[in-house]
Amino acid sequence: ISGYLISTADGKPISVFGWFEIPATLTDAGAQADIAGTLHLWFAWSLVIISLSHGVMALKHHFIDKDDTLKRMTGMSSSDYGAQK
């Protein structure tokens, strides 16, 4: 949504591969591009932090807790994992 608001802040529609256009609907907001850009930045960094945290916690379960969480996530059973070492 924030990308759409940034792209249409000047009042021009968005062309999708020349097939069709998505009209600019909210063009009267003065600082629309700045506000949407700030939101876009914060949401992007939030997604990066959440994704990295998810990966770190999966590795924690595997190497520190030594449970089968990561094995189950990858679809490997304990016997499958032992056979591939």
Residue frames as a rotation matrix with the C-alpha (Angstrom) as fourth column:
ILE 1
0.574 0.819 0.000 0.00
0.819 -0.574 0.000 0.00
0.000 0.000 -1.000 0.00
SER 2
0.456 -0.449 -0.769 2.80
0.154 -0.811 0.565 2.42
-0.877 -0.376 -0.300 0.85
GLY 3
-0.629 -0.701 0.336 4.49
0.420 0.058 0.906 1.73
-0.655 0.711 0.258 -2.50
TYR 4
-0.085 0.717 0.692 1.24
0.975 -0.082 0.204 2.57
0.203 0.692 -0.693 -4.28
LEU 5
0.787 0.424 -0.448 0.92
0.547 -0.815 0.189 5.82
-0.286 -0.394 -0.874 -2.30
ILE 6
-0.037 -0.883 -0.468 4.51
0.132 -0.468 0.874 6.79
-0.991 -0.030 0.134 -3.12
SER 7
-0.704 -0.305 0.642 4.10
0.602 0.224 0.766 5.98
-0.378 0.926 0.026 -6.82
THR 8
-0.058 0.792 0.608 0.82
0.903 -0.218 0.370 7.87
0.425 0.570 -0.703 -7.22
ALA 9
-0.035 0.013 -0.999 1.68
0.767 -0.641 -0.035 10.93
-0.641 -0.768 0.013 -5.11
ASP 10
-0.844 -0.343 -0.412 2.17
0.023 -0.790 0.612 13.01
-0.535 0.508 0.675 -8.27
GLY 11
-0.030 0.959 -0.281 -1.35
-0.548 -0.251 -0.798 12.12
-0.836 0.130 0.534 -9.49
LYS 12
-0.215 -0.109 -0.970 -0.24
-0.951 0.248 0.183 9.86
0.221 0.963 -0.157 -12.35
PRO 13
0.813 0.542 0.214 -1.58
-0.574 0.809 0.129 6.30
-0.103 -0.228 0.968 -12.65
ILE 14
-0.200 -0.849 0.489 0.65
-0.603 0.500 0.621 3.25
-0.772 -0.171 -0.612 -12.42
SER 15
0.372 0.241 -0.896 1.10
-0.896 0.346 -0.279 1.34
0.243 0.907 0.345 -15.69
VAL 16
0.249 -0.223 0.943 1.31
-0.461 0.829 0.318 -2.42
-0.852 -0.513 0.103 -15.20
PHE 17
-0.449 -0.605 0.657 3.54
0.303 0.589 0.749 -3.72
-0.841 0.535 -0.081 -18.02
GLY 18
-0.877 0.132 -0.462 1.54
-0.446 -0.578 0.683 -1.61
-0.177 0.805 0.566 -20.45
TRP 19
-0.782 0.615 -0.100 -1.44
0.535 0.746 0.397 -3.94
0.319 0.257 -0.912 -20.03
PHE 20
0.401 0.910 0.107 -3.58
0.653 -0.366 0.663 -1.70
0.642 -0.196 -0.741 -17.82
GLU 21
-0.533 -0.546 0.646 -3.28
-0.031 -0.751 -0.659 1.24
0.845 -0.372 0.384 -15.46
ILE 22
-0.066 0.447 -0.892 -4.05
0.980 0.197 0.026 1.53
0.187 -0.873 -0.451 -11.77
PRO 23
0.346 0.257 0.902 -5.51
0.329 -0.934 0.140 4.99
0.878 0.249 -0.408 -11.18
ALA 24
-0.828 -0.554 -0.089 -4.14
0.342 -0.372 -0.863 7.41
0.446 -0.745 0.497 -8.61
THR 25
0.135 0.978 -0.156 -6.91
0.706 0.015 0.708 7.85
0.695 -0.206 -0.689 -6.06
LEU 26
0.718 0.076 -0.692 -5.40
0.636 -0.475 0.609 9.79
-0.282 -0.877 -0.389 -3.15
THR 27
-0.020 -0.753 0.657 -3.69
0.888 -0.315 -0.334 12.78
0.459 0.577 0.676 -4.71
ASP 28
0.540 0.318 0.779 -4.77
0.076 -0.940 0.332 15.65
0.838 -0.120 -0.532 -2.44
ALA 29
0.877 -0.286 -0.387 -2.55
0.433 0.116 0.894 14.73
-0.211 -0.951 0.226 0.51
GLY 30
0.858 -0.510 -0.061 0.31
-0.505 -0.817 -0.279 17.23
0.093 0.270 -0.958 0.60
ALA 31
-0.111 -0.964 0.242 3.06
-0.988 0.133 0.079 15.10
-0.109 -0.231 -0.967 2.12
GLN 32
0.814 0.572 0.098 1.71
-0.555 0.817 -0.154 11.77
-0.168 0.071 0.983 0.84
ALA 33
0.619 -0.630 -0.470 5.00
-0.075 0.548 -0.833 10.58
0.782 0.551 0.291 -0.64
ASP 34
-0.347 -0.794 0.499 7.00
-0.606 -0.216 -0.766 11.51
0.716 -0.568 -0.407 2.46
ILE 35
0.015 0.442 0.897 4.59
-0.960 0.256 -0.110 9.85
-0.279 -0.860 0.428 4.89
ALA 36
0.929 0.357 -0.093 4.21
-0.367 0.866 -0.338 6.75
-0.040 0.349 0.936 2.74
GLY 37
0.337 -0.891 -0.305 7.99
-0.251 0.227 -0.941 6.58
0.907 0.394 -0.147 2.29
THR 38
-0.420 -0.444 0.791 8.52
-0.856 -0.096 -0.508 6.68
0.301 -0.891 -0.340 6.04
LEU 39
0.417 0.657 0.628 5.91
-0.778 0.615 -0.127 3.95
-0.470 -0.436 0.768 6.57
HIS 40
0.869 -0.134 -0.477 7.49
-0.276 0.668 -0.691 1.90
0.411 0.732 0.544 3.77
LEU 41
-0.112 -0.992 0.064 10.90
-0.513 0.003 -0.858 2.17
0.851 -0.129 -0.509 5.44
TRP 42
-0.358 0.018 0.934 9.61
-0.926 0.121 -0.357 1.17
-0.119 -0.993 -0.026 8.89
PHE 43
0.691 0.666 0.280 7.58
-0.608 0.746 -0.272 -1.76
-0.390 0.018 0.921 7.56
ALA 44
0.649 -0.525 -0.551 10.54
-0.304 0.485 -0.820 -2.99
0.697 0.700 0.155 5.48
TRP 45
-0.421 -0.856 0.301 12.91
-0.617 0.027 -0.787 -2.91
0.665 -0.517 -0.539 8.47
SER 46
-0.008 0.510 0.860 10.28
-0.927 0.318 -0.198 -4.58
-0.374 -0.799 0.471 10.66
LEU 47
0.904 0.353 -0.242 10.01
-0.426 0.795 -0.432 -7.41
0.040 0.493 0.869 8.14
VAL 48
0.198 -0.921 -0.335 13.81
-0.327 0.260 -0.909 -7.80
0.924 0.290 -0.249 8.06
ILE 49
-0.516 -0.406 0.754 14.06
-0.814 -0.041 -0.579 -7.88
0.266 -0.913 -0.310 11.86
ILE 50
0.353 0.728 0.588 11.18
-0.816 0.547 -0.186 -10.36
-0.457 -0.414 0.787 12.23
SER 51
0.859 -0.054 -0.509 12.66
-0.323 0.714 -0.621 -12.63
0.397 0.698 0.596 9.53
LEU 52
-0.150 -0.987 -0.063 16.13
-0.418 0.121 -0.900 -12.58
0.896 -0.109 -0.431 11.09
SER 53
-0.352 0.097 0.931 14.68
-0.931 0.061 -0.359 -13.23
-0.092 -0.993 0.069 14.54
HIS 54
0.728 0.680 0.086 12.73
-0.653 0.727 -0.214 -16.18
-0.208 0.100 0.973 13.18
GLY 55
0.598 -0.577 -0.556 15.89
-0.189 0.573 -0.798 -17.66
0.779 0.583 0.234 11.66
VAL 56
-0.436 -0.787 0.437 17.96
-0.609 -0.099 -0.787 -17.09
0.662 -0.609 -0.436 14.80
MET 57
-0.043 0.495 0.868 15.31
-0.947 0.258 -0.194 -18.73
-0.320 -0.830 0.458 16.99
ALA 58
0.895 0.311 -0.319 15.13
-0.417 0.837 -0.355 -21.74
0.157 0.450 0.879 14.65
LEU 59
0.150 -0.930 -0.336 18.92
-0.165 0.312 -0.936 -22.12
0.975 0.195 -0.107 14.94
LYS 60
-0.421 -0.217 0.881 18.68
-0.871 -0.176 -0.460 -21.72
0.254 -0.960 -0.115 18.74
HIS 61
0.566 0.701 0.434 16.19
-0.773 0.634 -0.016 -24.59
-0.286 -0.326 0.901 18.87
HIS 62
0.855 -0.230 -0.466 18.51
-0.137 0.765 -0.629 -26.75
0.501 0.601 0.622 16.77
PHE 63
0.038 -0.989 -0.143 21.92
0.077 0.146 -0.986 -26.02
0.996 0.027 0.082 18.33
ILE 64
-0.649 -0.288 0.705 21.18
-0.606 -0.365 -0.707 -24.92
0.460 -0.885 0.062 21.92
ASP 65
0.071 0.777 0.626 17.91
-0.953 0.238 -0.187 -26.66
-0.295 -0.583 0.757 22.82
LYS 66
-0.864 -0.479 -0.156 18.83
-0.500 0.777 0.382 -29.66
-0.061 0.408 -0.911 20.63
ASP 67
-0.146 0.875 0.463 15.19
-0.121 0.448 -0.886 -30.41
-0.982 -0.185 0.041 19.87
ASP 68
-0.506 -0.027 0.862 13.57
0.704 0.564 0.431 -31.49
-0.498 0.825 -0.267 16.61
THR 69
0.307 0.707 -0.637 11.95
0.180 -0.701 -0.690 -28.16
-0.935 0.097 -0.342 15.73
LEU 70
-0.099 -0.415 -0.904 14.22
-0.785 -0.526 0.327 -27.36
-0.611 0.743 -0.274 12.77
LYS 71
-0.949 -0.229 0.218 14.09
-0.084 0.847 0.525 -30.96
-0.305 0.480 -0.823 11.54
ARG 72
-0.223 0.947 0.231 10.28
0.706 0.321 -0.632 -30.89
-0.672 0.022 -0.740 11.59
MET 73
0.319 0.329 -0.889 10.26
-0.223 -0.886 -0.408 -27.54
-0.921 0.328 -0.209 9.77
THR 74
-0.380 -0.557 -0.738 12.39
-0.858 -0.087 0.507 -28.97
-0.346 0.826 -0.445 6.97
GLY 75
0.554 0.730 -0.400 10.29
-0.822 0.557 -0.122 -32.14
0.133 0.396 0.908 6.77
MET 76
-0.225 -0.705 -0.673 13.05
-0.402 0.696 -0.595 -34.44
0.887 0.137 -0.440 8.01
SER 77
0.905 0.424 -0.040 12.40
-0.159 0.425 0.891 -37.03
0.395 -0.800 0.452 10.69
SER 78
0.508 -0.745 0.433 15.11
-0.717 -0.088 0.691 -37.95
-0.477 -0.661 -0.579 13.18
SER 79
0.340 -0.374 0.863 15.88
0.310 0.911 0.272 -41.16
-0.888 0.175 0.426 11.28
ASP 80
0.816 -0.033 0.577 16.10
0.561 -0.195 -0.804 -39.27
0.139 0.980 -0.141 7.96
TYR 81
0.835 -0.501 0.225 18.45
-0.517 -0.856 0.010 -36.74
0.188 -0.125 -0.974 9.50
GLY 82
0.386 -0.708 0.592 20.78
-0.445 0.419 0.792 -39.41
-0.808 -0.569 -0.153 10.89
ALA 83
0.489 -0.148 0.859 21.00
0.618 0.754 -0.222 -41.12
-0.616 0.639 0.461 7.50
GLN 84
0.838 -0.103 0.537 22.12
0.412 -0.525 -0.744 -37.94
0.358 0.845 -0.398 5.75
LYS 85
0.830 -0.550 -0.097 25.02
-0.274 -0.552 0.787 -37.06
-0.486 -0.627 -0.609 8.06
